[in-house]
């Protein structure tokens, strides 16, 4: 009998080594190497591997073809019936694609996929494979959500070969595997969820989806830092990676795309967790603008850009005397390092000192803002709290702040302004380069004031001009 060989694979980047070591030499991660057993030479080769070796990864013989001759019209998108999900996917599901959906426990991954499968199973063959729950548990959830349960084929299985055999018999157009961390291949001796099992199991399922032109949806667990558990190569293998986020004490969930070969990345979809499942929120700005009748110091509305649409969210800041030698800088929903940098800009170019103050900033609604268009709103909210003076409730702000105190333009400025006007805001402080050129304008204190849709738009060039306009 041939001797089984072992290798050590990094759980972060997928690099393999012949012996164990404390740190991965490629990604510099510590204690990330796991031992896997390799199949001996001349051992058993699975049927799916033999088919892929004969036909190629996509199930057809490889041949040279001119790029101009490639037919792109033969890839129609499948409408899911859930508008926010279609938006994040880039317009719908694509045949032969592999989609990975991750999220914390209780975020609603299985609920969203069950709603999708029960709806699409009425018009096409669909298979739902669950390896974590029993069929009774899934059926109870479907009845609780009042979903149509006919025509959806269910399977409780963790063996990938058995799943592929069922798919070959049923020929489904839509497949859900919940989850990729619990399925396994018998040819690999490591436990389910290990690096080799997740990688090879996902490869076999994706290979079948490409060959049969089926749509594959994989559910993935996440680690404590929010990343998909398993080897990083898993995210390279799939076509679309979605993340379902939301706190357990909040009724709202956000679905964000981190990778999409068929659409834009960083697209955002908003859902509300109701008694009958996840319901799409068609106007997300309305749920993030639940402000009181009276204005408070440190509260300000900013316009951010998520994917292909503007979004109005409320930013709150609190500045208070510090009781410690090192004042605290806390940012929830924003980059904390950028907060520290902007406070230095405020001191140098705005003349306001916060070195002896605790500064807290928070984005209402649990939204995570990663773009630099929130810089100006963050500083103006901090100034409002520092001076204890409330701002106008009809004011919106956006703009990027540079280290020299200049206000830089942001993409899609006119669309942001029109979104604010649609929600009844009458005043805006924006970079001067983002002021619409078609409206009438006049100068005031070095800034330019424009009127569009009965909205006063103040364009500023520097942080000092923004403070004067405030």
C-alpha positions in Angstrom: 0.0 0.0 0.0 1.3 3.4 -0.9 2.2 5.6 2.1 -0.1 8.5 2.7 1.7 11.9 2.6 0.9 14.9 4.7 1.2 18.6 4.0 0.6 21.8 6.0 -1.7 24.4 4.4 -2.1 28.0 5.5 -5.7 28.7 6.5 -5.4 32.3 5.4 -3.7 32.3 2.0 -3.7 28.6 1.0 0.1 28.2 0.8 1.3 24.7 1.5 4.5 23.5 3.2 6.2 20.1 3.7 6.5 20.6 7.5 4.8 22.7 10.2 6.0 26.1 11.1 4.7 28.9 13.4 4.3 31.6 10.7 3.3 31.4 7.1 6.1 32.8 4.9 3.7 34.2 2.3 1.0 36.1 4.3 2.9 36.3 7.7 0.0 34.9 9.6 0.8 33.1 12.9 -0.5 29.6 13.8 -2.5 29.3 10.6 -1.0 26.1 9.2 -3.1 23.0 9.4 -2.1 19.4 8.6 -3.9 17.6 5.7 -3.4 14.1 4.4 -2.8 13.8 0.7 -4.2 10.9 -1.3 -1.5 8.3 -2.3 -0.3 8.2 -5.9 -2.5 5.9 -8.0 -5.3 6.1 -5.5 -9.0 6.5 -6.1 -10.1 9.4 -8.4 -13.6 10.6 -8.1 -16.0 10.6 -11.0 -16.3 14.3 -11.1 -12.6 14.7 -11.3 -12.4 12.3 -14.2 -15.2 14.1 -16.1 -13.5 17.5 -15.5 -10.2 16.2 -16.7 -11.8 14.9 -19.9 -14.0 18.0 -20.7 -12.3 20.9 -18.9 -13.5 23.0 -16.1 -16.5 24.4 -17.9 -17.5 21.0 -19.3 -16.5 21.8 -22.9 -13.4 21.1 -24.9 -10.9 24.0 -24.9 -10.5 25.9 -28.2 -9.1 29.2 -29.4 -11.6 31.9 -30.1 -11.5 35.6 -31.0 -12.8 37.9 -28.2 -15.0 39.7 -30.7 -16.7 36.4 -31.5 -17.8 35.6 -28.0 -21.5 35.6 -27.6 -22.6 37.7 -24.6 -26.3 37.7 -25.4 -26.6 34.0 -24.4 -26.2 34.9 -20.7 -29.7 36.2 -19.7 -30.2 37.1 -16.0 -32.8 35.4 -13.8 -35.0 37.8 -11.9 -35.2 36.6 -8.3 -38.4 38.6 -7.5 -36.5 40.3 -4.6 -35.5 43.8 -5.8 -32.7 44.4 -3.3 -31.1 41.1 -4.0 -31.2 41.7 -7.7 -29.6 45.1 -7.1 -26.7 43.5 -5.2 -26.2 40.7 -7.7 -26.1 43.3 -10.6 -29.5 42.6 -12.1 -30.2 39.0 -11.2 -28.8 35.5 -11.2 -26.5 34.3 -14.0 -26.7 30.7 -15.2 -23.6 28.7 -14.3 -22.5 31.1 -11.6 -21.4 30.2 -8.0 -22.5 32.6 -5.2 -21.2 32.6 -1.7 -23.4 34.1 1.1 -21.8 34.7 4.5 -22.9 36.3 7.7 -23.0 35.9 11.4 -25.3 33.3 13.1 -28.8 34.6 13.1 -28.3 37.2 10.4 -30.9 35.5 8.1 -28.9 33.7 5.5 -31.0 30.5 5.5 -34.2 32.6 5.8 -33.3 34.6 2.7 -32.3 31.6 0.7 -35.4 29.7 1.7 -37.6 32.5 0.5 -35.8 32.7 -2.7 -35.9 28.9 -3.3 -39.6 28.5 -2.5 -40.5 31.3 -4.9 -38.3 30.2 -7.8 -39.2 26.5 -7.3 -42.7 27.2 -8.7 -41.2 27.8 -12.2 -38.0 25.7 -12.3 -36.5 22.7 -10.7 -34.7 23.6 -7.5 -32.8 21.6 -4.9 -32.1 22.7 -1.3 -29.3 20.7 0.4 -29.1 21.2 4.2 -26.3 19.7 6.2 -26.9 21.6 9.5 -30.6 21.3 9.9 -33.2 18.5 9.6 -35.9 18.6 7.1 -38.5 19.1 9.8 -36.7 22.3 11.0 -36.6 23.7 7.5 -40.3 22.8 7.0 -41.2 24.5 10.2 -39.5 27.7 9.2 -41.2 27.6 5.8 -44.6 27.2 7.4 -43.9 30.0 9.9 -42.9 32.3 7.0 -46.0 31.3 5.1 -44.0 30.3 2.0 -45.2 28.0 -0.8 -43.6 24.6 0.0 -44.6 22.7 -3.2 -42.1 21.8 -5.9 -39.0 22.5 -3.8 -36.9 19.4 -3.5 -35.1 18.9 -0.1 -32.1 16.8 0.7 -30.3 16.3 4.0 -26.7 15.2 3.0 -23.1 16.1 3.8 -21.4 13.8 1.3 -20.5 15.8 -1.9 -20.5 12.7 -4.1 -24.1 11.9 -3.0 -25.1 15.5 -3.6 -23.7 15.4 -7.1 -25.4 12.1 -7.9 -28.7 13.6 -6.8 -28.1 16.7 -9.0 -27.3 14.5 -11.9 -30.6 12.7 -11.5 -32.8 15.8 -10.8 -31.0 18.3 -13.1 -31.9 21.3 -11.0 -31.4 24.9 -12.3 -30.9 26.2 -8.8 -28.9 24.6 -6.0 -28.4 25.7 -2.5 -25.8 24.1 -0.2 -26.2 25.0 3.5 -23.3 25.1 4.4 -20.0 24.6 2.6 -18.2 24.0 6.0 -20.2 20.9 6.8 -20.0 19.0 3.5 -17.1 16.6 2.8 -15.5 14.4 0.2 -14.8 10.8 1.2 -11.4 10.8 -0.7 -10.0 13.4 1.8 -9.3 12.1 5.2 -9.4 15.5 7.1 -12.5 16.6 9.0 -15.3 18.7 7.5 -14.5 22.4 7.7 -10.8 22.0 7.2 -8.8 23.8 4.5 -8.6 20.8 2.2 -12.3 19.7 2.6 -13.7 23.2 2.0 -11.5 23.8 -1.0 -12.0 20.5 -2.7 -15.7 20.3 -1.8 -16.3 23.8 -3.2 -14.3 22.9 -6.3 -16.4 19.8 -7.1 -19.7 21.7 -6.6 -18.6 24.7 -8.7 -17.3 22.3 -11.4 -20.7 20.7 -11.6 -22.5 24.1 -11.8 -20.2 25.2 -14.7 -20.8 22.0 -16.6 -24.5 21.8 -16.1 -25.1 25.6 -16.4 -26.9 25.5 -13.0 -26.9 28.3 -10.4 -25.0 27.4 -7.2 -25.6 29.2 -3.9 -23.2 28.3 -1.0 -23.7 29.4 2.6 -20.5 30.2 4.4 -19.7 30.6 8.1 -17.7 33.6 9.2 -15.0 33.9 11.8 -15.1 36.3 14.8 -13.6 39.1 12.7 -16.4 38.8 10.1 -14.4 37.1 7.3 -15.5 33.9 5.6 -14.2 30.8 7.4 -11.9 28.5 5.5 -9.1 29.1 3.0 -8.9 32.4 1.2 -8.8 30.6 -2.1 -12.5 29.8 -1.6 -13.4 33.5 -2.3 -11.3 33.4 -5.5 -13.1 30.3 -6.8 -16.6 31.7 -6.6 -18.1 34.3 -8.9 -19.9 36.5 -6.3 -19.4 36.9 -2.6 -22.2 38.5 -0.5 -22.2 39.4 3.1 -25.4 39.7 5.2 -24.8 42.0 8.1 -26.9 43.2 11.0 -27.0 43.2 14.7 -29.3 40.7 16.5 -31.1 43.5 18.4 -31.8 45.4 15.1 -34.6 44.5 12.7 -32.7 45.7 9.7 -30.1 43.7 7.7 -27.8 44.9 5.0 -26.6 42.7 2.1 -23.3 43.9 0.6 -21.3 42.4 -2.4 -17.6 42.2 -1.8 -16.9 40.5 -5.2 -19.1 40.2 -8.3 -17.9 39.1 -11.7 -21.3 40.1 -13.2 -21.9 43.5 -11.6 -20.6 46.3 -9.4 -18.9 45.6 -6.1 -19.8 47.3 -2.8 -23.5 47.4 -3.8 -25.8 47.6 -0.8 -29.2 46.0 -0.3 -31.4 46.7 2.8 -33.9 44.3 4.3 -36.1 44.4 7.3 -36.6 41.3 9.5 -40.3 40.8 9.9 -42.5 38.0 11.2 -42.9 36.5 7.7 -39.2 36.8 6.8 -36.9 39.3 5.2 -38.7 42.1 3.4 -36.8 44.5 1.1 -36.6 48.2 2.0 -37.1 50.1 -1.3 -36.3 53.5 0.3 -33.4 52.9 2.7 -32.8 56.6 3.4 -36.2 56.8 5.1 -35.2 54.3 7.8 -31.9 56.0 8.6 -33.5 59.4 9.0 -35.8 58.8 11.9 -34.9 62.0 13.7 -36.8 63.8 16.4 -38.7 67.0 16.1 -36.1 69.0 18.0 -32.5 69.3 16.7 -29.6 68.3 18.9 -26.0 69.4 18.9 -23.7 67.0 17.1 -26.4 65.6 14.8 -26.0 66.0 11.1 -27.3 64.2 7.9 -24.7 63.2 5.3 -25.2 61.8 1.8 -23.0 58.7 1.1 -22.7 56.7 -2.1 -23.4 52.9 -1.8 -22.8 51.0 -5.0 -25.0 52.7 -7.6 -27.3 54.9 -5.5 -27.1 57.7 -2.9 -28.0 57.0 0.7 -28.9 59.6 3.4 -27.8 58.6 6.9 -27.5 60.5 10.2 -24.1 61.1 11.8 -23.9 61.8 15.5 -20.9 63.2 17.4 -20.2 63.7 21.1 -17.3 65.8 22.4 -16.8 65.9 26.2 -14.0 66.7 28.6 -11.6 63.8 29.1 -10.9 62.5 32.6 -7.8 60.6 31.3 -4.4 61.5 30.2 -5.1 60.0 26.8 -8.5 61.2 25.4 -10.6 58.6 23.7 -11.3 58.5 20.0 -14.2 56.1 19.2 -15.7 55.7 15.7 -18.6 53.4 15.2 -19.4 52.8 11.5 -16.4 54.9 10.4 -12.6 54.5 10.2 -11.1 55.3 13.6 -7.7 56.2 12.1 -9.3 58.6 9.7 -11.1 60.3 12.7 -7.8 60.9 14.4 -6.4 62.4 11.2 -9.3 64.7 10.7 -9.1 66.0 14.2 -5.5 67.0 13.5 -6.8 68.8 10.3 -9.5 70.5 12.3 -6.8 71.8 14.8 -4.3 72.9 12.2 -6.7 74.5 9.6 -9.8 75.1 11.6 -8.3 76.5 14.8 -10.3 74.2 17.1 -8.4 72.1 19.7 -9.7 68.8 20.9 -6.6 67.4 22.4 -8.2 67.4 25.9 -11.6 66.1 24.8 -13.1 62.7 24.3 -14.5 62.4 20.8 -17.2 59.8 19.9 -18.8 59.5 16.4 -21.5 57.1 15.4 -23.5 56.4 12.2 -27.1 55.8 13.1 -28.7 52.6 11.9 -25.6 50.4 12.0 -24.4 51.4 8.5 -20.7 51.1 7.9 -19.3 54.0 5.8 -16.0 53.4 4.1 -15.9 56.3 1.6 -14.1 59.6 2.2 -17.2 61.6 1.3 -18.2 61.5 5.0 -15.1 63.6 6.1 -16.7 67.0 6.0 -19.9 65.9 7.7 -17.8 64.2 10.5 -15.9 67.4 11.2 -18.9 69.7 11.2 -20.8 67.3 13.5 -17.8 67.4 15.9 -17.7 71.2 15.8 -21.5 71.3 16.5 -21.0 69.1 19.6 -17.9 71.0 20.7 -19.7 74.4 20.6 -23.0 72.8 21.9 -24.9 74.4 19.1 -27.5 72.5 17.1 -27.5 72.6 13.3 -30.4 73.1 10.9 -32.4 69.9 10.4 -32.8 70.7 6.7 -29.0 70.7 6.2 -27.0 68.0 4.4 -23.3 67.8 4.0 -20.8 65.7 2.0 -17.2 66.1 0.9 -13.6 64.8 1.3 -11.2 66.8 3.5 -7.5 66.8 2.6 -4.5 67.2 4.9 -4.0 70.8 3.8 -7.6 71.7 4.7 -9.0 71.7 1.1 -12.4 70.3 0.4 -12.1 67.7 -2.5 -15.0 66.7 -4.7 -16.6 63.3 -4.5 -18.1 61.1 -7.2 -21.8 61.5 -8.2 -22.2 64.8 -6.4 -25.3 66.0 -8.4 -27.1 62.7 -7.7 -26.5 63.1 -4.0 -27.9 66.6 -4.0 -31.0 65.5 -5.9 -31.5 62.6 -3.4 -31.4 65.1 -0.5 -33.8 67.5 -2.3 -36.2 64.6 -2.8 -36.3 64.0 0.9 -37.1 67.6 1.7 -33.7 69.1 2.6 -33.4 72.7 1.6 -29.7 73.5 2.3 -26.4 71.7 1.5 -22.7 72.3 2.1 -20.7 70.5 -0.6 -17.3 70.8 -2.4 -17.4 73.7 -4.9 -16.6 71.2 -7.7 -19.7 69.3 -7.0 -22.1 72.3 -7.3 -24.3 71.7 -10.5 -23.1 73.9 -13.3 -26.5 74.4 -14.8 -28.0 76.4 -11.9 -27.7 80.1 -11.2 -24.9 81.0 -8.8 -23.5 83.9 -6.9 -20.4 84.3 -4.6 -20.6 84.9 -0.9 -17.5 85.0 1.4 -15.4 83.1 -1.2 -18.0 80.3 -1.5 -20.5 79.8 -4.3 -24.3 79.5 -3.6 -26.6 77.8 -6.1 -30.3 77.1 -6.3 -31.5 73.8 -7.7 -34.9 72.3 -6.9 -35.5 75.1 -4.4 -32.4 74.0 -2.5 -29.7 76.3 -1.4 -26.3 74.8 -2.3 -23.2 76.2 -0.7 -20.0 75.2 -2.5 -16.8 75.5 -0.4 -13.1 75.2 -1.2 -11.5 74.9 2.2 -12.4 73.8 5.7 -12.4 77.4 6.9 -15.0 78.3 4.3 -17.2 75.4 5.5 -17.0 76.5 9.1 -18.0 80.1 8.1 -20.9 78.7 6.1 -21.9 76.6 9.1 
